[in-house]
Amino acid sequence: MPYPVEGGCSCRAVRYRMESAPLVVHCCHCRWCQRESGASFALNGMIEASRVTSLAASPELVETPSESGAGQRIARCPTCRVAVWSHYAGSGPVTAFVRIGTLDDPDLLPPDVHIFTASRQPWVVIPDGVPSFAAYYEADAVWSAESLARRAAIAPQVKAYRAALAAANAPR
């Protein structure tokens, strides 16, 4: 697939470019994603945040709760409020989970894996040949060798982020 690809919000105030393929595209069927999206699942492309380039107005980061209790930051257009990506607590600002539906051509990125299918809507049919898991999974079971190498490359940044977060939350 040719990269980069572009996307943005409904009013076009926020525009972005994914400079490369995402590490993985998750189709998450958990109840939390169903509630947040107002749909039967969320479709997110996990990518290094450094590979997402802002082309127009910067999104506003909105702190929201998450099922884990650690929260997430959702990047929303400050004008139309459409969510374009999220930063989850596990890797914070190091990775972005781009909302595939905000791409100019969302057909380019079908899911690599379906997760939390134990709570999927009963009428959602998962295609044959696409990995699916009742809960989460080990990346080695699904990700390409290239994506695993890219994950290893950002691991020190994720570790530093987690250490800084732990230090900030430590009792004084």
C-alpha positions, 0 to 999 in steps of 0.5 A: 500500500502506498504511504503516506495516507491522510485523514482528519476530522469532519470539519477538516480543521484537523488534518494529519498524515500517517507516514507509514503503515501502522504497527497493527490495526485492532478491531476492538469489540470490548464494551468500553469501546462500544460505549465510547464509539457508540458503535459495535466496535472500535477500529484503531491503527496503532502507530508510533506518534512520531509517524503521525504528522499534523497538517493543520490545526492541532487536536485537543487532548481530552483526558477520559476514563478507561476500563483499566482505570489508567485513563486515556487521552483522546485527540479531538478536533477543537471545533467539531469534536471528532476523535482522530486518535487516542493515546492509551496509558500503556505507552502514552504519547509514544504511540497513537491509536488512529481512528481508521474511520477518520482516514480519507480512504478508510478502506485501506486499513482493514483489521489485522486482528479482532480483540475482546470478541467475548463481548462482541455484538452477536450479529457481528461476523468475523471473517474467516482467516482474520485472527480473533481473540476472546480477550487480548493477545501476544503481539508475537502471535499476530504482528509482522516481523517489521512491526515487532522490530518497530515496537522494539525500537520504541520500547526505551521511549515507552519505558521512560514514559512509564518511569516518569509517570510512576515517579510523578505518582509516587507518594511524597 
